[in-house]
Structures are given as structure tokens and as C-alpha cells.
């Protein structure tokens, strides 16, 4: 059944709302950490779990939920995700303690893990190949608007209404998306109930990722050797998963997507490198601008707004260009510019807001050129019946990268700041500002060096192709 342009636009609107919600809320929780620290009198050790627990369900459950969506129907799973997200965001808005807010963040992350694979798969299903790149560009634009506008929008809302309104507005957007989905997605449900779910594969894969994720979280705050047993459990579970997947009729993850498809493998590896190298930016610079330099949330958000402006402009344009000229070279150019932005931050005086704006503009241009072409490359490298799994794998790379980015940046920063500053940074205890500033800058420089190296490695992986 052919869909009208109006229905397609409604579907794109609904999926774009969902695509916006996940990165927006995970990023805004990082941005308002200084505000939440002062409001709840919490330490940075506790506050860092806010964005982390949001991200935990995403890399650990994305592929499984993409597979479930392929088998039982993408639209139904998509709506379940909107309901779960609504519950979590409303609970967060009404939280009376930092621990309730952390629990609400986990529920929101679970809703996001349900939404994300279905969203990209529905867009890829509805739009034919000649239109898909542009539609994915709009979807990617929504993702990156959420990801990088969170400081700006969060700053305005927090400064003039209070941090609770951030989550109340997210609740309303989720309800709007749910209502629109019932009006636009009634005729596109596709399910393959004849296939069974690979339960053992799902369990071993989830155990592997959860163990590795928890190792990264706990070790980044408490030492890399204290939780080595979690890393061992994760590695062993991953090996078991790989061995089992080749022996089942309907595997949760068809490993031939990686071993026999260079475009698929390269696009996902590059996405992982992209998010590891960039996701820490709102987290680190919210602390730098609000705590170190003393800007209020509105001012800090205003400084960080230039990046999403370039992303909004360039994401659909680069998606269209990838339809015409191919994806690899455009994505590689984007990764190169991202690496250049970190070099600028390393070499320029970042006490100057002008220099920060120049670097963030370069970062925004790089993001805009990278996102849609890379997604188009991955989704176009698989057959139609693998869209759910492909988007689940891509989402897993994205959110694993985000989690690694926070873990690595948090580990470096806490090492340089020292335990005393990390515990009492938001409690009003007097500190020597010069010492804290220099320690922060030292940690930031090391983080930027790592980010630049990973970005330039992403240029190479973007250009890989079948021989």
C-alpha cells in the first residue's frame, strides 16, 4: 500500500520527535549537573551516575529490542517505548531526592532503548531508496538537535522556569508523539511471527554488555583493577555469544553482517569512534563554563548554541548529497573536521569565548556532514528485513560510544581534580580556585588529545570499502 506524502511526513515527524527525545534528555542531564549538585547538595561522584544510568539500557538492549521489533512489529514496540519514556520523565520531574531522579533516568533510558531501533527502522521502511537519505537526514537532524541543543534549551528552561520543567516538557512531547503515531502508523505494521526469538543469545549478549558497562562505570570512579572480575565476565559472555550465534536458525544478531559486509562494519565502527570522541563535550563544558568560569545556565547554554545551528543546516543537506555522490567521503570529511575542532581547543586560549565558539562551530559543521551519510551507508548496506537489527546495531554503537565518552572523560577529570574537589565541588565548601582551574584544564587537555586521535582514526574507517 502506497502512502501519501502527508502520511509520510507525519511518520517522519513522529519518529523525529522520538529521535530528538533520547539524545536531548541524556545530554541535558549532563548539562544541568552543576544545578542539580547545588539543588540536592550532591557530590560529583553521585551526580555522574545521572547520565550514566540513562545510557545503560541503550547499548545493552538496543540489538535485542531491534530484533523484537522486527519479529513482533515495529510500530507496537515504538509506542511501548513512548509510554515507558513518559513514565520516566514524569517521575523525574516529580523527584524529591537525587536518588529518585537517578532511578527516573534509568526508566527514561529504558524507554529510549525501546524507541531508538524502531524509529530508524520505520523511516527506512516507509521511504524508498531515492528518498531515504533525505528522510534519514531529517531524522539525524532531530538526533543532533537533541544532542547539541540540550545545553541551550536546558539553560533557558533551567534559568527561567527551573530544572523540573525540562522533564515536564519532555513528558508532553512524548504524549504528542504517541497521539500522532496512532493517526499516522496504522497501515505500516510489518511482523514476522513465524520466527522465534533467540533467548539464549539475547541473555548472553546482554550479560556481556552489562558487565563491561558496569566495569567501565565503577572503574572510572574507583580504580581500573578493583572490578576486573566484571570485565572477565563480560569478555567470557561475549565469546559464548559469538560461538552460539552461528548455531541457531534465527540468531539475534547475524554476525555475517560484520564478517561479510565491510560497509556495515565500517559505518558502525566509525559511529562508535564518533560518539566516544564527542559526547563528553556538553558534560565537560557545562562544568567548565558554570563551575570554573562562573556563567549561569542560560549564559552557558547560549555559548554552546552555535554548534547545533550548523548541524540543523547541514544534516539534511549532507543526507541528500549522500544519495547523489555516496556516503563514505562526506562522512570522512565530517570526522576530519571534528578532529580539527579538538586541535583548535588544544591550541587556542579557551578562556576566550570567541575561541570556544570557533572550535564549536567547526565541531557542528563536522557533525552535520558526518551523521546522515554514515547512517545512510549503514542502512543501505543491508536488506529490508534487516533494518531493525541494523538500526539496533548502529544505536548500540552510538550509545556505547556515549557511555565510553562519559566514562573516559569522567575518569580523566576526577583523576586531575582529586577526590576532595570531586566530593565538595557543589557543596559550597571553600576551595582554592586557581588550583581547581589548573587541574580542570590539565584534565580537559588530556581528554581533548584522546578525542582528536579517535576522530582522525574515524576518517580512516569511514573510507573503508569492499574490495
C-alpha positions in Angstrom: 0.0 0.0 0.0 1.5 3.3 -1.2 1.5 6.0 1.5 0.6 9.6 0.7 3.1 12.4 1.2 1.1 13.7 4.1 1.2 10.4 6.0 4.9 10.0 5.3 5.5 13.5 6.8 3.5 12.6 9.9 5.5 9.4 10.3 8.7 11.4 9.9 7.5 13.9 12.4 6.7 11.2 15.0 9.9 9.3 14.6 11.9 12.6 14.6 10.2 13.6 17.9 11.3 10.2 19.4 14.8 10.7 17.8 15.0 14.1 19.5 14.0 12.9 22.9 16.7 10.3 23.6 19.8 12.4 23.0 18.2 15.6 24.3 17.4 14.2 27.7 20.6 12.2 28.1 22.6 15.4 27.2 20.6 17.9 29.2 21.0 15.7 32.3 24.8 16.1 31.9 24.4 19.8 31.3 22.4 20.6 34.4 24.7 18.5 36.7 26.0 21.7 38.4 22.4 22.9 39.0 21.4 19.5 40.4 24.5 19.4 42.5 23.7 22.6 44.2 19.9 21.8 44.5 20.4 18.4 46.1 23.9 19.1 47.7 25.3 16.1 46.0 28.8 15.2 45.1 30.2 14.7 41.6 30.7 11.0 42.4 26.9 10.7 42.8 25.9 13.1 40.0 27.9 11.3 37.3 25.5 8.4 37.6 22.7 10.6 36.3 23.7 10.4 32.6 25.4 7.0 33.0 22.3 5.1 34.3 20.2 6.8 31.5 22.7 5.3 29.0 23.0 1.8 30.5 19.8 0.3 28.8 20.7 1.7 25.4 23.9 -0.2 24.5 22.8 -3.3 26.4 19.3 -3.7 25.0 19.3 -2.0 21.6 20.0 -5.0 19.4 17.6 -7.3 21.3 14.8 -4.7 21.1 15.5 -4.2 17.4 15.2 -7.9 16.9 11.9 -8.0 18.8 10.6 -5.1 16.7 11.5 -7.0 13.5 9.6 -10.1 14.7 6.6 -8.7 16.6 6.1 -5.3 14.8 8.0 -2.1 14.9 5.0 0.2 15.4 3.7 -1.5 18.5 7.2 -1.6 20.1 7.7 2.1 19.2 4.5 3.0 21.1 5.6 1.0 24.1 8.8 3.0 24.2 6.9 6.3 24.2 4.8 5.1 27.2 7.8 4.0 29.2 9.6 7.2 28.4 6.6 9.3 29.5 6.5 7.4 32.9 10.2 8.0 33.5 10.2 11.7 32.5 7.2 12.4 34.7 8.7 10.6 37.6 11.9 12.6 37.2 10.0 15.9 37.2 8.4 15.0 40.5 11.6 13.6 42.2 12.3 14.8 45.7 15.8 13.3 46.0 18.8 12.8 43.8 18.4 9.0 44.1 14.8 9.1 42.8 16.0 11.3 39.9 18.7 8.7 39.1 16.1 5.9 39.1 13.8 8.0 36.8 16.8 8.5 34.5 17.1 4.7 34.2 13.4 4.4 33.3 13.8 7.1 30.7 16.8 5.3 29.3 14.8 2.1 29.1 12.1 3.9 27.1 14.8 5.3 24.8 16.3 1.9 24.2 12.8 0.7 23.1 12.3 3.7 20.9 15.6 4.1 19.1 15.8 0.9 16.9 12.2 1.1 15.9 12.4 4.8 14.9 15.2 4.4 12.4 13.8 1.1 11.0 10.3 2.7 10.5 11.9 5.6 8.5 13.9 3.2 6.4 10.8 1.0 5.8 8.5 3.9 4.8 10.8 5.9 2.5 12.2 4.2 -0.7 15.9 4.3 -1.6 15.8 7.6 -3.6 14.2 9.4 -0.7 15.7 7.5 2.2 18.9 9.5 2.6 17.0 12.8 2.9 14.5 11.3 5.4 17.3 9.9 7.5 18.9 13.3 7.3 15.8 14.8 8.9 15.9 12.0 11.5 19.6 12.6 12.1 18.9 16.3 12.3 16.4 15.7 15.1 19.0 13.4 16.9 21.7 16.1 16.7 19.4 18.9 17.6 18.5 17.0 20.7 22.2 16.1 21.3 23.7 19.5 20.9 20.8 22.0 21.6 20.3 20.5 25.1 22.7 22.9 26.8 21.0 25.9 25.1 17.4 24.8 25.7 18.2 23.3 29.1 19.9 26.5 30.1 16.9 28.7 29.2 14.4 26.4 30.8 16.5 26.0 34.0 17.3 29.7 34.3 13.8 31.0 33.9 11.5 28.1 34.9 13.5 25.6 36.9 15.1 22.2 36.1 11.9 20.3 36.7 10.2 21.9 33.6 12.9 20.2 31.4 11.4 16.9 32.2 7.8 18.1 32.2 8.2 19.4 28.6 9.7 16.0 27.6 6.6 14.3 29.1 4.4 16.5 26.9 6.4 15.8 23.8 6.2 12.1 24.3 2.4 12.2 24.7 2.2 14.3 21.5 4.3 11.7 19.7 2.1 8.9 21.0 -1.0 10.6 19.7 0.4 11.3 16.3 1.6 7.7 15.9 -2.0 6.5 16.2 -3.0 8.8 13.4 -0.2 8.0 11.0 1.1 4.5 11.5 -2.0 2.3 11.3 -1.2 0.8 7.9 2.6 0.2 8.1 2.9 -2.5 10.7 5.0 -5.5 9.5 5.6 -8.5 11.7 7.2 -11.9 11.1 5.7 -14.0 13.9 6.9 -17.2 12.3 10.4 -16.6 13.5 11.5 -17.3 17.1 13.4 -15.1 19.4 17.0 -16.1 20.2 16.5 -16.0 24.0 19.9 -17.6 24.9 21.7 -15.2 22.5 19.9 -12.2 24.0 20.8 -13.2 27.6 24.4 -13.8 26.9 24.8 -10.6 24.8 23.0 -8.5 27.5 25.1 -10.1 30.2 28.3 -9.3 28.3 27.4 -5.7 27.7 26.0 -5.0 31.1 29.2 -6.5 32.7 31.5 -4.4 30.5 29.5 -1.3 31.0 29.4 -1.7 34.8 33.1 -2.3 34.8 33.7 1.0 32.9 31.4 2.9 35.3 32.7 1.6 38.6 36.4 1.5 37.5 36.3 5.1 36.2 35.5 6.3 39.7 37.2 3.7 41.9 40.2 2.3 40.1 40.6 0.2 37.0 41.8 -3.0 38.8 39.2 -3.3 41.5 36.5 -4.6 39.3 38.5 -6.7 36.9 36.1 -9.7 37.5 33.3 -7.8 35.8 35.5 -7.3 32.7 36.2 -11.1 32.7 32.5 -12.0 32.9 31.8 -9.6 30.1 34.5 -11.0 27.8 33.6 -14.6 28.5 29.9 -13.9 27.9 30.7 -12.2 24.6 32.8 -15.2 23.5 29.9 -17.5 24.4 27.5 -15.3 22.5 29.7 -15.4 19.3 30.0 -19.2 19.5 26.3 -19.7 20.0 25.0 -17.3 17.3 26.4 -19.4 14.4 24.3 -22.4 15.5 20.8 -21.1 15.8 18.3 -20.8 12.9 17.2 -17.2 13.8 20.1 -15.5 15.6 19.6 -12.3 17.5 22.5 -10.8 15.6 23.5 -12.2 12.2 27.3 -12.0 12.5 27.7 -12.2 8.8 26.6 -8.6 8.7 30.1 -7.8 10.1 32.2 -10.5 8.6 30.8 -10.3 5.1 29.8 -6.6 4.8 32.6 -4.1 5.0 30.3 -1.1 4.6 28.2 -2.2 7.5 31.2 -2.9 9.7 33.0 0.3 8.9 29.9 2.5 9.4 29.3 1.1 12.8 32.9 1.3 13.9 33.0 4.9 12.8 29.8 5.7 14.6 31.4 4.3 17.8 34.5 6.4 17.4 32.5 9.5 16.6 30.5 9.3 19.9 33.4 8.3 22.1 35.3 11.4 20.8 32.4 13.9 21.1 29.8 13.1 23.6 31.7 14.4 26.6 31.6 18.0 25.2 28.3 19.2 26.8 29.3 17.4 30.1 32.8 18.9 30.3 32.0 22.3 29.0 28.9 22.7 31.3 31.2 22.2 34.2 33.9 24.4 32.7 31.5 27.3 32.0 29.3 27.1 35.0 31.6 26.0 37.8 35.1 27.2 36.7 34.2 30.4 34.8 31.0 31.2 36.8 28.4 31.6 34.0 24.7 30.9 34.8 22.9 28.1 32.9 21.3 30.5 30.4 24.7 32.1 29.5 26.4 28.7 29.3 23.7 27.4 27.0 23.9 30.5 24.8 27.6 29.9 24.4 27.1 26.3 23.3 24.2 27.0 20.8 26.4 27.7 17.7 27.2 24.0 17.2 23.6 22.8 16.7 22.8 25.7 14.3 25.4 24.3 11.9 24.1 20.7 12.4 20.5 21.7 11.7 21.6 23.3 8.4 23.9 20.6 7.2 22.3 17.3 8.3 19.6 17.2 5.6 21.9 18.7 3.0 24.6 16.0 3.7 21.9 13.3 3.6 20.8 14.5 0.1 24.4 14.7 -1.0 25.0 11.1 0.2 22.1 9.9 -2.0 23.7 11.5 -5.1 27.5 11.2 -4.5 27.9 8.4 -1.9 28.4 8.4 1.8 32.0 7.5 2.7 33.9 10.6 1.6 31.3 13.0 3.1 31.3 11.2 6.4 35.1 11.1 6.4 35.3 14.9 5.8 32.9 15.3 8.8 35.2 13.2 11.1 38.2 15.2 9.9 36.6 18.5 10.8 35.6 17.1 14.2 39.2 16.2 14.9 40.2 19.7 13.8 37.8 21.2 16.3 39.6 19.4 19.1 43.0 20.6 17.8 41.7 24.2 17.9 40.6 23.7 21.5 44.0 22.4 22.4 45.9 25.2 20.7 43.7 28.3 21.3 43.2 30.1 24.6 39.9 28.7 25.9 39.4 31.4 28.4 38.3 33.4 25.3 34.6 32.7 24.5 35.4 33.7 20.8 37.9 30.8 20.6 35.4 28.4 22.1 32.8 29.5 19.6 35.2 29.0 16.6 36.0 25.4 17.8 32.4 24.5 18.5 31.3 25.9 15.0 33.9 23.6 13.4 32.6 20.7 15.5 29.0 21.4 14.4 29.9 21.5 10.7 31.7 18.2 11.2 28.7 16.6 12.9 26.4 17.9 10.2 28.5 16.4 7.4 29.0 13.0 9.2 25.7 11.9 10.7 23.3 11.3 7.9 25.8 10.0 5.3 27.1 7.5 7.8 23.6 6.3 8.8 22.6 6.1 5.1 25.7 4.0 4.4 24.9 1.5 7.2 21.1 1.2 6.4 21.7 0.9 2.7 24.2 -1.9 3.2 21.6 -4.4 4.4 18.4 -5.9 3.1 14.9 -4.6 4.0 14.2 -7.4 6.5 17.4 -6.5 8.5 16.5 -2.8 9.1 15.5 -3.3 12.7 18.7 -5.2 13.6 20.9 -2.8 11.6 19.4 0.2 13.3 19.8 -1.6 16.6 23.4 -2.3 16.0 24.0 1.3 14.9 22.2 2.6 18.0 24.3 0.2 20.2 27.5 1.7 18.7 26.1 5.2 19.3 25.2 4.7 22.9 28.2 2.5 23.8 30.3 5.4 22.5 28.4 7.9 24.6 28.8 5.8 27.7 32.5 5.3 27.0 32.9 9.0 26.4 31.4 9.9 29.8 33.4 7.2 31.5 36.7 8.2 29.9 36.2 11.9 30.4 34.9 11.4 33.9 37.8 9.2 34.8 40.4 11.7 33.5 38.7 14.7 35.1 38.3 13.1 38.5 41.9 12.0 38.5 43.2 15.5 37.8 40.7 17.3 40.2 41.4 14.9 43.1 38.9 13.3 45.5 38.4 16.4 47.7 37.3 18.6 44.8 35.1 15.9 43.3 33.3 15.4 46.6 32.8 19.0 47.6 32.7 20.9 44.3 28.9 21.7 44.6 28.5 21.8 48.4 29.8 25.3 49.0 33.0 24.2 50.8 35.7 26.8 50.1 38.3 25.8 47.5 41.4 27.3 46.0 40.1 28.4 42.6 43.4 28.7 40.9 44.3 25.1 41.8 40.9 23.8 40.7 41.1 25.7 37.5 44.5 24.4 36.5 43.6 20.8 37.5 40.5 21.1 35.4 42.4 22.4 32.4 45.0 19.7 32.6 42.3 17.0 32.6 40.5 18.7 29.7 43.6 18.8 27.6 44.2 15.1 28.0 40.6 14.4 27.1 40.9 16.5 24.0 44.0 14.7 22.9 42.2 11.4 23.1 39.2 12.8 21.3 41.3 14.2 18.4 43.1 10.9 17.9 39.9 8.9 17.8 38.3 11.4 15.4 41.2 11.1 12.9 41.0 7.3 13.2 37.4 7.7 12.2 38.5 9.3 8.9 40.2 6.1 8.0 37.4 3.8 9.0 34.9 5.9 7.1 36.8 5.4 3.8 36.9 1.5 4.1 35.0 -0.3 1.4 34.6 -3.7 -0.2 37.4 -5.0 -2.4 
